[in-house]
Amino acid sequence: MEESWVNSAERIGADLHLELSPAGGRRAALIRALRDAMRGGRLAPGTRLPPYRSLAADLGVARNTVADAYAELVAEGWLTARQGSGTRVAERAAPLDASARVPKKVPARARGPRHDLRQGTPDASSFPRAAWAASYRRALGRAPNDAFGPGDPAGRIELREALAEYLARARGVRTEPARIVVCSGFAHALRLLFHSDLGGPGHGRVLRGPLAVESYGLGFHRELLTAASVRTVPLPLDEDGARVDGLDRERAVLLTPAHQFPTGGPLHPSRRAAVVDWARARGGVVLEDDYDGEFRYDRKPVGAVQGLDPERVVHIGSVSKSLSPALRLGWMVLPERYVVAVLEAKGEREAWASAPDQLALADFIVSGSYDRHVRRMRQRYRARRDRLVAALAAQAPHIEVTGIAAGLHAVLRLPPGTERSVVRAATWQGIALDGLAEFRHPRATGGDAPDGLVVGYATPPEHAYAAAVEALCGVLPPE
């Protein structure tokens, strides 16, 4: 029986790990990269290469570019192409000996996992290159001269105006451009709000601790706050989200109300109202991390908490999940009383977010390309989540998928006492994923501390996803 591309991909890895240099055009760069991989032994004789369409999608090049590169290498004798057998590395394309593969002073690059199911990263192969390039060209063509100067620390007005309209329409946020400050992402927003040294001598903190946080969250954010001498106080979670009735003497609380990270539940409407009431009564503030608010699959996305009281909620978002973390673009929608302090903390010049990138994102939003991309990715990620759920129902029906149908990850509930062994088994099989315990606050007490896996279903390229799910099912504990 003919070997399928999926099976071949399992043998050689989820992708070819090719890097295309910018010199000489895409076709020439692909030919050089493939030759280097064959010379160095990473593509062994007999290895079947991916179809044109799959490799083109992974590398972000035209299908004809891949077809032409394959044809050139076939003509040179590096590859063979036969009907029904696909394109393979020729048997005579022997690698160099081991001593000649890597220069002595240049370390070899560590190979990544066979299947990457880590949370937090969108499918990089789905980045809308053509639409983004078109927006970039239009934005540069229309950009005023001052766009290439030092930059406004609040961010380009074009982007802030586009965000004010989009966030009102898509997330129910009530704001105006003057209350939006562009940043490079959520971590940058936390630094601006809690670090005292970003704006230079004499600048104080915008906010001070202690800060209430959900008992499960990103350890990186906790470490960032600890480095700023901010004490975090964990709030228990249950099926209705964070127990905001546990708020005590804190003056601020950080929540992921649309889709709790990582456990996956939304904050109950009564608790959304209760936390705003608490902020009003205490003179406090709610920090709303809207990290994947656009991606709800079972119903229309729930609006932002900020809409309940714009003067008591700091709404923070970015394009890290919707477009790409490589763009380094995010935003804070601030109560009026914090705008000046945040701008002072940021400094007199824009040192974080590229002005041309901001202009491109503004055009991307205004032209409708952002909405179209989000709709397309919403359908794709919903299909991936459905495929994961269906595979588990067929192969591991005792493993429950918890949380709502939303976002870029799912939590798999494991039998008690099995999380560590499953994560070890996954690592041994070349599967990168996280255990639920990784995200539990070190001072969290009481409540349920279940065993589980946090599975990112957005990260693998489309052609590798089925193999990744199959491999995952293979390491789950039996009933």
Beta strands, then each sheet from edge to edge (+ up, - down):
strand 1: 79-82
strand 2: 86-89
strand 3: 115-116
strand 4: 180-183
strand 5: 211-214
strand 6: 232-235
strand 7: 237-238
strand 8: 241-242
strand 9: 252-255
strand 10: 285-289
strand 11: 313-318
strand 12: 330-333
strand 13: 400-402
strand 14: 409-413
strand 15: 431-432
strand 16: 434-435
strand 17: 452-456
sheet 1: 1+ 2-
sheet 2: 3+ 15+
sheet 3: 4+ 12- 11+ 10+ 9+ 5+ 6+
sheet 4: 7+ 8-
sheet 5: 13+ 14- 17+ 16-
end
